[in-house]
Amino acid sequence: MSDPESVCYICHIDGPMEEHHLVPRAYGGRKGKTKPLCRTCHFHLTKASRLKEITLINLRSINPLWSNSETATRATELANIIQKSRKLTESDRNKAMLIQQRLAPADARKLRSLSRVFHCSLIKAIEISIDRTYRSIKRKIPPDLH
Ligand SMILES: [Zn+2]
């Protein structure tokens, strides 16, 4: 029997899987449950979650792989969760914002060095860097921008 984690939750295809956050990270689900999804299902799921009506016919028009009722049911289930969590957080100004930034290799190396020096995570190293830079130039920042 193959490792269940290497099988797509929606289409049951075998192979390399991506980790799908049931509640997307951008809507507060960073530490929530995940399901393994193949690249194709993962890619189409966000689009499916933006459908006005998540119906079997609409889903099939997005991804023909979801042509049998079992795969379509699982795709509907996941798309509904995304849609619901988006609606619940759309007016929440404090929702976790996902900031994606691709660092140049040299900057990534500096960041890893900082996190080792400070014995902290990469995110904390970024926070420390911002804080130190801010404090070092504070007197140059106009008071209304503090
Ligand atoms: Zn799949």
Boltz pocket constraint, residues with backbone or C-beta under 6 A from the ligand:
constraints:
  - pocket:
      binder: B
      contacts: [[A, 8], [A, 9], [A, 10], [A, 11], [A, 12], [A, 13], [A, 37], [A, 38], [A, 39], [A, 40], [A, 41], [A, 42]]
      max_distance: 6.0
